[in-house]
Amino acid sequence: MTLDGAILLGSINADTGEVSEQLHSAIVLRSSDAVEFVNNWPAGIIATEFCRPEWVLSAWNNLPELGKPAVAVVRDDDAWAAVALTEAGGPGAGTLTFAGQPLGDEHDLVLHRPHRAGELVNALVGLLEDIAAEDSMKVTLDALAPDGRLTRELRGSPQWALEAEAAPVITPALARVNAARHARRMRYLGGRGPLTFGVVTGDELTVAEGERFLRTRFENWTRQGRIDQLPAVERLPGFPRFMGTMMCGLAQRNMARLWVLELDGLRIAEDLHVGPPEDPLLYMRSYSTDFRKYSPGRILLEETLGQLTARDCARLRTGRGDELYKLDAGAGQECVLRAEFAPK
């Protein structure tokens, strides 16, 4: 990996002309250099689920249609702040977005040695602004965590336009679940056979298992006549492999799991959660069209909320979009932010 072309950022004393001892290097790594850098991220980085190497590398490797790998990084010795990106388009008409966009639901910058790297955040934003200005790049950062470090930095800048997007959150202990109706739905479905709830994670959540989940979901949407409603990116040839690889990688870090509902051994509903068990995000859902009248997806969600409550889980993030099932479960009005560099 080369650091040729790095920009040194430091302060200069106006009276003496002396450069401060603390110098930061700022650079944009591209292609194989970007991949090598992310491959070597240590386990102790601070990052959201959608900025971790398992997500980033799987997106770069399996969804080349989205663009090429790039990382903007500012470092001071072994402390650094970085943003993993996808670069698309040619000179004068290029774009920079988060790696894997438009698929990620909550982003922030990545920090190593966060107690020291915090001071680098401003320099990292400056690097992104320089790229946009000097290379005529459009920089759009979707689904920013509302309380993230990057969001806090951008809020104070008049050069960034921020727009809110719904990303509701359910408080499990306060969820809108009618216990009597839930029990009635369970009895109605249970009349077809024994019901089992389970969680697939760790070594059981393999690449093949992740790809099976995607194929099943695709088949269910096709049978419902809704396949055209799926985003175009979810119909790319590499999408199942992207999801399977990402799910498997995150599961090894206890950052992904499938909650499942089975009827007599047949899996009829599945919910994919990403993130730590104590702060999960409901990322993707699938249920069998054959059992639609029994509301298997609702049964699974309500059962999951009950189990999360028993585990003292404070919230279930539900990702972008204000779908009715989220609101029916009592989700709030939380949001993520879309930031675009728009100098005035």
N, C-alpha and C positions, 0 to 999 in steps of 0.2 A: 504494500500500500504506500503510495507516495503522498507527501504533503507539499509538493511543489506548488507554488502559487499561493501559499498561505499568506494571509494578511495579519500582521502583528498589530494588536490593539493595545495601547497603553496611554498613560497620561503624561503630558509634558509640562514642566514647571514654566510658567510664562516669564518669570524673572530670570531664572538661571539657564533655561533651555534643557535641563536635565530630564531624561526619560525616567518614569517611575520604574521601580524594580519589578513591579508586577506587570508582565506582558501576557496578553492572550493571543492565541493563534486562532484565526477564523478561516474556514475553508469549506468549499462544497466538494464532496467526494462523489464521483460518478461511476456507474457501471461496476466493474469488478472491485474497484476500491471501496465503493459503498457497501457491496455485499460482504467483503472481507471485514470491514469495520463492524457491521451489525453482527456477523457471525461470532465476533470476539467480545460481544457485550457480556459483562459478568452477570452473575445471577442477582447481584445486589442493586441493580439499577432501579430507579423509580420511574414507572411507566404505567399507563393504562393498558387494559387488555388488548386494545387495538393499535398499540405502539410497541408491543413486545416483539422480540425477534421471531418468535414462532408465527406471528401474524405477518410481519413485514416480509420475511424471507419467502413465505408461502405465496404471498401476493406477487412479489417480484418474479418468482420462479414459474408460477402457473398461470398468471394472467398478464402476459406480455402485451396484450392489446391495450392495456391501460397506460403503458408508457415504460420508461427506463428508470432503473434505480438511481437515486440521488440521496445524499445526506448532507444537511447543513449542520456544521458542528463548530462550536467555540470551546477551546480548552485552555486550561491553566494547569500545566504539569499533568497529573493523573485525574484531575477533576474536569468534567466537561458537561456541556448542555448541547443537545442535538435534536433535530427533527428529521425523521425518516420520510422521504418524499418519493413521488413518482413524477418524472419529467416527460412531458409529451409535446409534440409539435416542433416546428423548426425555428430558426433564428428570427426574431422579431414577431413571432406569433406563437411562442411556446407558453406552456402552463406548468405550474408547480402545485401539486396537491399532496395531501397525506398519502403515504403508501397504502394501497388497497382501496382508496376512495373510488366509488361512492359507497363502499360497503361498511366502513367502520361507523360505530355509533357514539364513541366518546374518545376524544383525542386530547393529548397534551404533549409538551416536550418531554424528552427523556433526560434524566439527570443521573450522573455518576458522581459519588461523593457529594450528596445534596447539601450538606452543611457548608460546603465550599463553593459548589457550583451555582448557587442561587444568584451570585453577583454577575454571572455570565449571561443571564437571561436577556438583559437589555442589549448586550452585544450580539446575541443570536438574532434578536428581532432586527437589529441594525443590518446584520448580514443578509437577512431575507429581503429587506428593503433595498439594499444595494443590488442584489441579484435582479429584482424587479425593474429597477431603474436602468441599470447598465446593460442588461441583456434583453430589455423590453419583454420581460416575462410577466404573465398574469399569475399572481400568487393568491390562491384561494384555500383557506384552511377551514374545512367543514367539521361539524360536530365537535366543537371545542367544549371540554368539560367546563361548566359555568364557574366553578370555583378553582380551576387549575391555574398554575403559575403563568402559563402563556396568556390565558384570558385576562388575568390581572394586569399583565404588562400591556396588552393591546388596548384595554379599556382606557388607558391614560394617553393614548396616542391619537391625535386628530387625523392621522394618515391612514387609519384602518376603519373600514365600515363594518359594523357588527350587526347581525340580524339574528333574531331568536327563531328557533325551530322546536316544536313540541317534542318532548322526550319524557313522558309521564313516569312517575315513580309511585309504586304501591307500598304502603306500610302494612306488612302482613298482619300485625296485631289489630289493625283497624280496617282490614279489608272488608268490602261489602259482600259477604258470603252469607246467604240464607241457609242455615244449618238444616232446616227441615226439607227444603227443596233439594239441597245437595244429597241428603240421605235418600230422598225419593228417587232422584236420578240414579243413584248408586244401586238401589234395589231394582229399578227398571232394567238397567244394563246387566246387573248381576243375574237376572233371570235367564240370560243367555249362556251363563257359565261363570266359573270363579274369576274374580278380579284380583289382579296383583299390581301393586305400585313398586317401582324400583328406581335405582340410580345407576347409570353406567358411567364409570370414570376410570382414571388411572390406566393400568395396563389393558383393561377391557375396552377402552375407547381407542381402538386402533384406527389407522388410516382407512382400512377396509370398512370398518363400522361407520366411520364418518361419511364415506362415499355411499354406503347403503342408505343411510339416513337421507342424504340428498336425493338419491334416485327415487326412494319411496315418496318423498315430498313432491318431486317433480311429477311422478305418476299420479299422485292424488290431485294435484292442480290440473293435470291434463284431463282426468276423468270428470272433474267439475266444470270443464270448459273454460277455465280461468288462466290457462297457460300464458296467454298474451298479456295478462296483467302483471306477470313477473318482470322485474327490471331487466333490461337487455343484458346487463353484466352477469346476471344469474343464469343466462342461457349460453354463455361462452363455453367452448369445449373444455377449458381447463378449470371451470368453476367447481365441479365435484372434487377434483384433486386438490384444489386450493383449500376447500373446506375440510376435507379429510385430513390433510397434512396439518393444517392449523389446529383442528380439534385435538388430534393426537398429541401434538407438541404441547399445547396448553394443558391437556389432561395430565401430562407427566409432571407438571408443576402445580397440580391441583387447581387449575385455572379454567377448566372446562368440564362439563358433565351433561349427560342426557337424563332427564327425568322421563320415565316411561310408564304407560298404563297398558297392561296386557289383559286380554280376555281369553281365558282358557289357553294360555300360552301364546296367543296371537297378539302382537303389538299393534294397538289401534290408535295410540296417541303418543307423541314425543315432543318434549320441549328442550331446546338447547340453551343451557346457561353458560355464560363465560364470566370470568372474574373469580375472585376468592369466594369460598362458600359463605363467608359472613357478609359479603357485599356483592351478590350476583347480579348479572344483567341477562334478562330473558331476550335472547338474540334471534331465535328462529323457532317456528312451530310446524308441526305436521300432524294430521289425523286422517284416519281411514274414511274414505267417502262412503264405504258400505255401512258404516255405523253412525252416519251423520245425525240421524234423527235422535240418537241417544246423547248427543252433546259430549263426546269423549274428550274434546279439547278443554271444555269448561270443567268437566269433572277433574281432569288432571291438574289444571291450574288451581282449582279450589283446594284440592288435596295437598298440592305443593305449598300453597300459602299456609295451610295448617301446620305442615311440617316445619316450614321456615319459622313460624311463630314459636313452635316448641323449642326451636334451636336458638331463640332470642335474636333472630336476624332482623335488623332494624328496618331494612328496606329491600325491595325488589325493583331494580331499575328495569324499564321495559323498552329502552331504545327509542329511536326516532319514530315519530308517527303517533297520531291520536286515534288509533283504531278503537272501535266500540268496545271490544272485549276488555281493554285496559280501563276504560271509563266505567264500565259496568262493575269492575272489581274494586272501584273506589280510588283509582289512580288520581294523583294531584295534577297540578298545572306546571310542572317543572319543564325546563327546556335546556337545550344545548345551543351553542352559538356558531354562526357562520361568519368568518372574518375574511375580508378581501382588502388587499392593499389598494387604496384609492387616494393617492396624494392630491391635495387641493392646491 
